Amino acid sequence: MDILYLLIPISLIFVAVIAWVFIWSVKSGQYDDMEGPAHEILMDNDSIQPAEEADKQNPDEINTQTRPQTRSEENQDN
């Protein structure tokens, strides 16, 4: 019975830490778009150039033209 005096406060602290981590993750946007990354894998991106053409271009241009935009970059363009 004496062990309950130790286990109950420890379990309450544990629950409070889990609740804080969950609230932090929701506020930081971890659960905003659950399906988008999974669908991006399946989408065909025609903007990727063949390696031979990409080698002829300036390296700065290669990064912007061969890499697909992320969702955050798409939102900044709008």
C-alpha positions in Angstrom: 0.0 0.0 0.0 2.9 2.4 0.7 4.1 2.0 -2.9 1.0 3.8 -4.1 2.2 7.0 -2.5 5.2 6.8 -4.8 3.5 5.4 -8.0 0.6 7.7 -8.2 2.6 11.0 -8.2 5.1 9.4 -10.7 2.3 8.4 -13.0 0.7 11.9 -12.8 4.0 13.5 -13.7 4.4 11.0 -16.6 0.9 11.8 -17.9 1.6 15.6 -17.6 4.9 15.2 -19.6 3.1 13.2 -22.3 0.3 15.8 -22.5 2.9 18.6 -22.8 4.7 16.7 -25.6 1.5 16.1 -27.5 0.3 19.8 -27.2 3.8 21.0 -28.3 3.7 18.7 -31.4 0.2 19.9 -32.4 1.2 23.6 -32.0 4.4 23.1 -34.0 2.4 21.7 -37.0 3.5 18.0 -36.8 -0.1 16.9 -37.7 -1.0 19.6 -40.3 -0.7 17.5 -43.5 -0.7 13.8 -42.9 -1.6 12.7 -46.5 0.4 15.2 -48.6 3.9 13.6 -48.2 2.5 10.1 -49.0 0.8 11.5 -52.2 3.9 13.4 -53.3 5.8 10.1 -53.7 3.3 8.8 -56.2 3.0 12.0 -58.2 5.0 12.2 -61.4 7.2 15.3 -61.6 8.0 16.3 -65.1 10.2 19.2 -64.2 13.2 17.0 -63.5 15.7 17.3 -66.4 18.0 14.5 -67.7 21.5 14.5 -66.1 23.2 15.4 -69.4 21.3 18.7 -69.7 21.7 19.5 -66.0 25.5 19.2 -66.2 25.6 21.9 -68.9 23.8 24.5 -66.7 24.9 26.7 -63.9 24.9 24.9 -60.5 22.6 27.5 -59.1 20.1 26.9 -61.8 20.3 23.1 -61.3 19.2 23.3 -57.7 16.1 25.3 -58.6 15.1 23.4 -61.7 15.8 19.8 -60.9 14.6 19.7 -57.3 10.9 19.5 -56.8 9.5 22.2 -54.6 8.4 21.3 -51.0 5.0 22.4 -49.7 6.6 25.2 -47.7 8.3 26.6 -50.8 5.1 26.4 -52.8 3.3 28.4 -50.1 6.0 31.1 -50.1 5.6 31.5 -53.9 1.9 32.3 -53.5 
